[in-house]
Amino acid sequence: MAPAVMQFLEFHRLTPDEQLAQSRAFLARMSERRTVREFSADPVPFELIENAIRTAATAPSGANLQPWTFVVVSDPAVKKKVRAAAEKEEREFYEHRAPKEWLEALAPLGTDPNKPFLETAPCLIVCFQQNWSLRAEPDGSETKVKHYYATESVGLACGLLLASLHLCGLVTLTHTPSPMGFLREILGRPKNELPFLLIPVGFPAPEARTPVAARNKKPLEQVLVRV
């Protein structure tokens, strides 16, 4: 195995005051983030979406294999197909598949099988997870390459994606209809890609509301353990 090629890290160390100011500013901005289900149809400048995906793609990943694809959907006809397929799965979930305890947990959020936001939001970002890829060899053959920690890697990338979208003044929803195989079919993705997350993105509708229950986050003493 060839030795790894290394490069010196470019790092600018902030002063303690700068560190604290940036930490507090980021916390304040992210504390304003809300999950939104009522979107305006106003278009979103594509560069905002592109920059958010560029940011997501800086995430760390297992063996730096970057096992993600982000498909941006703005075509109304395709969004309509996505909504129809998602609502079909959601009806099955709410009426047959979901256990009573799960439905009780969802009740304070006011969700149901109807997903109009999948058409109203100006764009959808569908995040796909690649569990493996094909590497082209010099002789024209292909070798299957396993992706390590693919789920964890894509989760990290999606976190950066949501933060970036929020910081540029957009709202989002993390939607996970189950199962999501229809997304690969509708969007024509290869068999090595699995749908991970469906994110409607845009501006909130003028009268958008968010569930009060969703604003209740655990206090710090319940999530931070110092050893």
Summary of the structure (lengths in Angstrom):
residues: 227
radius of gyration: 20.1
end to end distance: 38.9
largest distance: 59.8
contacts: 578
relative contact order: 0.21
helix: 44%
strand: 18%
